Amino acid sequence: MRVLPGAVIGWDLSAALGLAAALGIPAPAAAELLPIIEAVMVRKMNEQMER
């Protein structure tokens, strides 16, 4: 995870792609889906921290 004080700014996508590979998820599928999942996760994590 990449963070700044008080905010999440993203994932380490290299690590996420490595995890996907370890789970047997094809690289093209992971590359397509991870940015979408990352955007939602970052938004939700920052919303939770604001509360």
C-alpha positions in Angstrom: 0.0 0.0 0.0 1.2 3.5 -0.8 0.2 6.1 1.9 0.7 9.7 2.9 0.1 10.9 6.4 -3.7 10.7 6.7 -4.4 9.2 3.2 -4.1 6.0 1.2 -2.9 6.8 -2.3 -2.7 3.4 -3.9 -1.4 -0.2 -3.9 1.9 -1.5 -4.8 0.7 -3.0 -8.0 3.8 -5.1 -8.5 3.0 -6.8 -5.3 -0.6 -7.2 -6.2 0.3 -8.7 -9.6 2.7 -11.1 -7.8 -0.1 -12.1 -5.4 -2.5 -12.6 -8.4 0.1 -14.9 -10.1 0.5 -16.9 -6.9 -3.3 -17.4 -6.8 -3.3 -18.6 -10.4 -5.0 -15.5 -11.8 -3.9 -14.9 -15.4 -1.7 -11.7 -15.7 -3.9 -10.1 -18.4 -7.0 -10.5 -16.2 -5.2 -9.1 -13.1 -3.8 -6.2 -15.1 -7.3 -5.3 -16.3 -9.1 -5.6 -13.0 -6.5 -4.4 -10.4 -6.7 -0.7 -11.2 -10.5 -0.8 -10.9 -10.3 -2.6 -7.6 -7.5 -0.3 -6.4 -9.6 2.8 -7.1 -12.6 1.6 -5.1 -10.4 0.4 -2.2 -8.5 3.7 -2.0 -11.7 5.7 -2.0 -13.3 3.5 0.7 -10.2 3.5 2.9 -10.0 7.3 2.8 -13.7 7.6 3.5 -13.2 5.4 6.6 -10.3 7.4 7.8 -12.2 10.6 7.5 -14.9 9.3 9.9 
